[in-house]
Amino acid sequence: MRIQEIIEGKKEWRAHVARVKALPKDYQIVYKEIQKYLFKVGPVELTNGIGLLSGIIDLFEEGAFLGKGVLEVTGSDVAAFCDDLIKDSKTYADIYQESVDKKVNEAIKKVTIKTK
């Protein structure tokens, strides 16, 4: 990664954080929880920029503008809201599960071959 790309990434992140801080307090709280959730669940796209997170801010800005409460936008089950956002995305959990399945299958094949 070039220095210029790092600088641009930092500028983009600072602008992103400023948008979050401009949201009403209830939206900020829910956004931060969504961000934590997504970082733990690990959709692979999050490592390639902040597109998904910016889309959430767009949605939140629109909801706040319309005078809606944040849970009117996300629904009362915020984790389900997040899961729905990433339902078609590959996550690090998926990659880990595939890795575990592969290792188990390889181990079973080795045991099967030895017992024959």
N, C-alpha and C positions, 0 to 999 in steps of 0.2 A: 504494500500500500504506500502510495506516495504521500509526501508531506501535505501537498495541496488537498488531497482527498481527506486526510485526517482533519485538516482545518475546516473544510466544507462540512464534514460530518459533525464537528463540534458546533458550528454555526447553526446547522439544521436542528441539532438536539436542543440548543439553547432556545431557539424559536419555538420548538415544540413545548418545552417546559414553560415558556412564557404564556403560551395558549392555555395550558393546564391551569396555571395560576390565575388566569383571567376568568375562569369558570366560577360559578357559584360554589360555595363551600361543600354542599352535599354532592355535587358533581365531582369535585376534586377528590373527596374521600372515596367515592365509588371508583373513579378512574384509577386511583393508586392501588386499590384492591384488585381491580381488573389487571393492571400492569403486573402486580406480584403473581397473580394466578397464571397469567400467560407466560411469565418467565419461568415459573415452576413446571408447568405442563409442557412448555417448550415447543411451540410451533416453529418449525425450521425457518420460516420466512422472517421471524423477528431478528435473526442474525444478519439479514441482508438489508437492513434499513428499518425505518419506523412507519412504513406504509399502513399497516394494520392499526397501529396505535393512533396515527393521524386520522384515520377513518373514524375511529371511535370518538376522537375529539370533535370532528365535523358533526357527527351525530349528536354529541352532547351540546355543542354550541347551538345547533338548531333547536334541540329540546328546550334549552334554557331561554332562547329567544322567544319561543312559543309559550313560555311560562309554565312548562311542565316540570314536575318533580322528577328527579333522576330515576326513581323506580318506575315511573310511568314510561320511561324510555327503555329501560333494560328489563323490566319485569321484576318481581320480588326475588326470583332465584337468579342472582347475578352469575353464579358459576355456570348455570345452564345457558345463560346468555352468551358467555364466553365459549362454552363448548359448541354452541350453534355457530358462532363466528368461525371456528377453526375446524368444523366437522369434516371438511374436504381437504384439510391440510395435513401434511405429514408432520408428525411431532417426534421429538427426541424419544418419547416413551415408545412410539411405534418402532423406531430404529432399535432401541434397546430390546424390545420384545422379540423382534426378528432375530437379533443376535443370540438371545437366550435360546430361542427355538432351534436355531441352526446348531448351536453347541450341543444341545440335548440330543438332537437327531444324529449328529456325528458320533456322540458317545454311545448311543444305542446301537448304531451300525457297528462300531468297534467291538462292543460286547457280543453282538450277534455273530460277527465273523469269528471271534475267538471261541465261541461255544459250539460252532459247527464242526 
